[in-house]
Structures are given as C-alpha cells and as structure tokens.
Amino acid sequence: AEQKATEAIELLEQAAQTGHSKACYGLGYMYEEPRHHGLSKEPDLAKAVELYRVAAEKDVAEAQYRLGELYRLGKTKPEDVQKDARDEAKRLLQQAHKQGR
C-alpha cells in the first residue's frame, strides 16, 4: 500500500506543479492524513495548508472545507496574520457550503 501511495504522491506532485487545483487538494490531503492513505510518515500540516490554499483560491470546495477546519480547530493560522482564524475559517466553510460541500 505504501508503494502505491508513494506513486500517487509523485503523480499528484506533477499535476500540482502544472497548477491542477484538484491535484493540489489531493496532495494536500495526503500530507495532512498520510496514514489514512497507507503512508507511514508523519503529517506535514505546513505543506498541506500550502496546497489547500492554492486549491481553495481556485474554488475547490473540498480544499476550502479542509483549510477552514484546520483554522477552526486551531491547527494552523491564516497566512495573513491580520486575519482572525475564526473569521477566515467561517468564510472558507461558507464558501465550501455554497458549493455543496
């Protein structure tokens, strides 16, 4: 399972480098929850957040939701320190909800 997950990461990284928004989300989720995907490494929330932000800016509801949840749960903070994490979480979760997430 780990070999297939590693191969998936490589493919997602290639697609994410071309700006594919869903690949950014998928790769972000693999970094956030590596064990859920059969990987034995530790989560990398900084990398996950970076990828979620790219996808969220391109209106990927799943990325908006995951990023909003990370803010809401206090696991990370908005990049712009002027923004309140709760306000940004609410905004992202509302955007995701509008798109059916």
C-alpha positions in Angstrom: 0.0 0.0 0.0 2.8 2.4 0.8 4.4 1.9 -2.6 1.1 2.8 -4.4 0.6 5.8 -2.1 4.2 7.0 -2.9 3.5 6.6 -6.6 0.2 8.5 -6.2 2.1 11.4 -4.5 4.6 11.5 -7.4 1.8 11.8 -9.9 -0.1 14.4 -7.8 3.0 16.4 -7.4 3.5 16.5 -11.2 -0.1 17.6 -11.7 0.0 20.1 -8.9 3.2 21.7 -10.4 1.1 22.5 -13.5 -1.5 24.2 -11.4 -4.1 21.5 -11.4 -6.3 22.5 -8.5 -7.8 19.1 -7.6 -4.3 17.6 -7.6 -3.3 20.3 -5.1 -6.2 19.3 -2.9 -5.5 15.6 -3.2 -1.8 16.1 -2.4 -2.6 18.4 0.5 -4.9 15.7 1.9 -2.2 13.1 1.6 0.2 15.4 3.5 -2.5 16.1 6.2 -3.5 12.5 6.6 -0.6 10.3 5.4 -1.6 7.3 7.5 -5.1 7.4 6.1 -3.5 6.8 2.6 -1.2 4.0 3.7 1.9 6.0 4.3 4.0 5.6 7.5 5.3 9.1 7.6 4.2 11.9 9.9 1.6 14.6 8.8 3.1 17.7 7.3 0.4 20.4 8.0 2.5 23.2 6.6 2.7 21.5 3.2 -1.0 20.5 3.4 -2.0 24.1 4.2 0.1 25.5 1.3 -1.5 23.1 -1.2 -5.0 23.7 0.3 -4.6 27.4 -0.1 -3.7 27.0 -3.8 -6.8 24.8 -4.4 -9.1 27.0 -2.2 -8.2 30.1 -4.2 -9.3 28.2 -7.3 -12.7 27.4 -5.6 -12.1 23.7 -4.8 -14.8 23.2 -2.2 -13.0 20.3 -0.5 -9.9 22.4 0.0 -11.9 25.3 1.3 -13.5 22.9 3.8 -10.3 21.2 4.9 -8.5 24.6 5.3 -11.4 26.1 7.1 -11.5 23.1 9.5 -7.8 23.4 10.2 -8.3 27.1 11.1 -11.4 26.4 13.1 -9.6 23.6 15.1 -6.6 25.9 15.7 -4.2 23.5 14.0 -2.9 26.3 11.8 -3.5 30.0 11.3 -4.2 32.1 8.2 -1.2 33.2 6.3 -2.1 36.8 6.7 -1.7 37.4 10.5 -4.1 40.3 10.3 -7.0 37.8 9.7 -8.6 36.2 12.6 -8.5 32.4 12.3 -12.2 32.0 13.3 -13.3 34.6 10.7 -11.2 33.0 8.0 -12.5 29.6 8.9 -16.1 30.8 8.8 -15.5 32.4 5.3 -13.9 29.3 3.9 -16.5 26.9 5.3 -19.3 29.1 3.9 -17.7 29.1 0.5 -17.4 25.3 0.6 -21.0 25.0 1.8 -22.2 27.1 -1.2 -20.5 24.7 -3.5 -22.3 21.7 -1.9 -19.5 20.5 0.5 
